[in-house]
Amino acid sequence: MISTDTSANVTHNGALPEERLAAASDARAHALQWLGVYLAVSGVSLALAGHRGLAVLHAGTVLVVGWSLLSPGRAARVVGDLLPLFLF
């Protein structure tokens, strides 16, 4: 007879899937926040140097970063995952 009442039968790897997802999401959020700061600062410096077109492009990208951080949708997550790869 097999006993299922003991703790020896329980396999646990130490972290729940939700915890792993939260840690990955937290790292993703930090990366996107730093990307937004970088784009905002470089956009302001471009505007001050007279490159208004590039400054507007940076401002638009900051809006996309903000959208991918705040929106719970799948498209926002995909864009947020890929955006740092294309900009750095």
N, C-alpha and C positions, 0 to 999 in steps of 0.2 A: 504494500500500500504506500502511496506517495503522500507525504505530509506537505500541505500548502500553508501551514500555519506558522512557519518559522521565517525568521528574517534571512536565513541562508539562501532562500529561493529568490530573493529580490535582487535584481541587478539594477544598479543605479549608477549613472556616469557622473553624477555630481551637479549637473546643471539641467534645468528644464529647457525645452525648446523656446519657451517664451523669454526666458532670461537671456539666451543666446541672441535671439532676435532683438531684444532691447539693447544689448551691448553693441550689436552691429549697427543698429539705428542711431545710437548715441554717437558712435564714431563717424557715421555718415553725416549727422547733423553738424558735428564740429567741423568736418571738412568743408561742408557747404557754407557754414558761417564764415570761415576764414576766406573762402573763395569770394563771398559777397563783400567782405571788408576789402580784400585786395582789389576787386573790380571797382568798388566805390572810390577808394583812394586814387587809383590810377585814372579813373574817369574824371575826377575833380582836377587832377594835375593836367590831364589832357585838355580840359576845358579852359584852364588858366593859361595854357600855352597856345590857345587859339585853334585847337583841333576839335571843333564842335561836333563834327560827324562821328568821330571815334568816341567822343564823350557820350553822345546819345546812344551809340551802340553798347557801350559799357553800362549805361543806365538801364537799357532794355534787358541786358543779361542779368543785372542785379534783380530786376523784377522776376525773371524766370527762376533765379535761385530762390527768391523768397516764396514763389509759388510752389516750387518743389519741396521746400521745407514745411510749408503750412498745409498743403493739400494732402488728404489721406488717400487720394486715388492712385491707381496702378500706374497711369501715365506719368504722374508727377514723380513717383518713385523711380521709374526707369530713366526719366530725364535727369533727375538728381544723381542717379548712380553714374550716368555717362558724361554729364557736363564737366566734371573736373578732368576727365580724360582728354576731352577735346580742347580745353582751355590751358592746360599746363603742358 
